[in-house]
Amino acid sequence: MSGRGAVDSVPAPVLRVPLGVVAGLGALVVVVLGVAYAGQSGPTAVDARITAGVEGAGAFWRHVALVADSLGEPVGAVLLVSAVVGVCVLLRSRRAAVLAVVGPGAAVAVATGLKSVVGRTIHGDDNLSYPSGHTAFATAVALVVALTVAGRLGLGRAAGVPLVLGAALVAGGVMGWAEVVLGAHYPSDALGGWCTALAVVPVAAWTVDRAAGAGRWRRPR
C-alpha cells in the first residue's frame, strides 16, 4: 500500500474500526464523568491528590504551562490551526486541511456545550470547568496531524493506531498538565477534554471524508 493512495481518506481506511472503538470508549468516559461531576464545585479526592503533586511548580514550569495554555487561546489556536492547514495544503491533502479546521472546531464546540449541561465549576459559579476545552483542542489538533502522517506513510493498524493515540496522549497530557498547574481545571476536567477529542475527531474525519465524495470507505490499493 502506498502512502499516496492511503491519504485519500482521513483517517486511512485501515484505521476506521480501531478509531471507531476509541471514539465509542471516549464518548462513554465523557458521559460517565459528566454524570458523576454534574453540578459539583470542587475537586474529587483523586483531583486533589494530583493537583497537590503539581502545585508549587517553579517559575520556569509555570512559564512552560503559560506557553502551552496560549496555544488554546483564540490567537494561538488560529495560528496553530493555520499552520497545520498550510502543511496539509502543501502536501495536497485537501481533506486533511478541512479536518484540521473541522476536527478541533467540533471538539471545542462539544466541550463548550457540555460545560453548560454538566455545570461543574471551579473558582466560583461562573467558571464552568468540565470538560477542558483547551485539552480537547490540543488533543484534536494532534489527532489530525497524526492521522495525516499515518495516511501519508500508508501505515497499517499495528503502527498507525499507536502513532495516533500516542500523539493524542502527549498533546492532551501536556495541555492538561498546563491547565492544572495554572489552576484553570481539575485533572478530571482534562481527562474529560481528552476523551471528548477522542470521541469527536474520528466522527468529524468520517464526515469530512463522506462530504468530500468518498461515499464508502475505500479499501487501500
ABEGO torsion letter per residue (X at the ends): XBAAAAAABOBBAAAAAAAAAAAAAAAAAAAAAAAAABGBABBBAAAAAAAAAABGBBAAAAAAAAAAAAAABAAAAAAAAAAAAAAAAAAGBAAAAAAAAAAAAAAAAAAAAAAAAAGBBBGEAABBAOBBAAAAAAAAAAAAAAAAAAAAAGBBAAAAAAAAAAAAAAAAAAAAAAAAAAGABBAAAAAAAAAAAAAAAAAAAAAAAAAAGAGBBBBBX
